[in-house]
Amino acid sequence: MPSHASITLQDVFAARARIAGRVRQTPLVASPTLSARVGHPVSLKLECLQVTGSFKIRGATNALLSLTEGERRRGVVGVSAGNHGRGLALAAHRLGVRCIVCMSRLVPQNKIDGIKAHGADVRIVGDSQDEAEGAVDALVADGMTMVPPFDHPAVIAGQGTIGIEVLDDAPDVATVVVPLSGGGLIAGVALAMKAANPSIRVIGVSMERGPAMAESVKAGRPIAVKEMPTLADSLGGGIGLSNRYTFAMTQALVDDIVLVSEKEIAQAIRHAYWQEQVVVEGSGSVGIAALLAGKIGTDGHTIGLVSGRNIDMALHKRLIDGEDVEVSAPSAS
Ligand SMILES: *Cc1c(COP(=O)(O)O)cnc(C)c1O
């Protein structure tokens, strides 16, 4: 039995009921410019307008609400200076659950401040993500619960609630295009889509620079890839060599994975701003990038999931002004 059989459509519906009123039901908007480009109706699911600026609050909220009373009293811990850290911090703060986010000394101050602003304790530990993970193990040994960013049933079910919203707003959906990193988002969305109608196509999009899930699917097992600087910084990092859920679910449920270049990502951020009038981060824009580049074959209503907006606004300004920005330092996610 495939391991994802332990996560069902019922879990996604239960997540939706649990997190209702605590996260935004984000708008699905038609994109005339992308529709003209692709030759079929294209709509954008604007998770960039979600609380905390990305969909991660959905999975984090569902995971916290799924804990026992005792677990909630002892608090939660996460390792992420990026969108998962923000989502977990705010979800915990709102539920009165203690939250510690561990990160390395290399994380820039604005990201630390962002997490603190959402009410979490930030613990700076060591010089690498690995050392940060060592600190988490100690906190877990003391009774706190670790909430991982993607490879967890409650997180996957929480992200899957996006799929139910898409089905409600666009019953004629034929193809869904989903930014892909660790695969929690696409696993949840694909579960909801395929349960409703197995002929709905689910396409993952990652960046050319370090696409861990694409390489793992090609290899037939989770493998590590070299992390490289990219405009899609929220898509960086591996899928975990002992991945339990998202790898198998991606293998079983995702129809194709396409990769986009840094130039295509920059172009998508510009398109989102000038044509759709939305601010998106690189990772949030990769679906638009793939559609603009003609990399998604589609016939029928196509949904581009725009997953987040947390971009450095000075970088955003340079990009929309047309500058060819080459990101050099790996940004901590
Ligand atoms: C985390 C994240 C993703 C990827 O989600 P996974 O569940 O890791 O595949 C995509 N876009 C944004 C903005 C994110 O924060």
The ligand as a Tripos MOL2 file, in Angstrom:
@<TRIPOS>MOLECULE
LIG
   15    15     1     0     0
SMALL
NO_CHARGES

@<TRIPOS>ATOM
      1 C1          7.1800   26.5150    0.9510 C.3       1 LIG1
      2 C2          6.8480   27.2180   -0.3010 C.ar      1 LIG1
      3 C3          6.6600   26.5380   -1.5270 C.ar      1 LIG1
      4 C4          6.8820   25.0520   -1.6780 C.3       1 LIG1
      5 O1          6.0880   24.2740   -0.8370 O.3       1 LIG1
      6 P1          6.4800   22.7500   -0.5740 P.3       1 LIG1
      7 O2          5.3740   22.2100    0.2500 O.co2     1 LIG1
      8 O3          7.8030   22.7460    0.1490 O.co2     1 LIG1
      9 O4          6.6110   22.0960   -1.9100 O.co2     1 LIG1
     10 C5          6.2820   27.2750   -2.6310 C.ar      1 LIG1
     11 N1          6.1270   28.6110   -2.5700 N.ar      1 LIG1
     12 C6          6.3040   29.2960   -1.4350 C.ar      1 LIG1
     13 C7          6.1120   30.7650   -1.4510 C.3       1 LIG1
     14 C8          6.6610   28.6310   -0.2530 C.ar      1 LIG1
     15 O5          6.8420   29.3300    0.8800 O.3       1 LIG1
@<TRIPOS>BOND
     1     1     2 1
     2     2     3 ar
     3     2    14 ar
     4     3     4 1
     5     3    10 ar
     6     4     5 1
     7     5     6 1
     8     6     7 2
     9     6     8 1
    10     6     9 1
    11    10    11 ar
    12    11    12 ar
    13    12    13 1
    14    12    14 ar
    15    14    15 1
@<TRIPOS>SUBSTRUCTURE
     1 LIG1         1 GROUP 0 **** ****
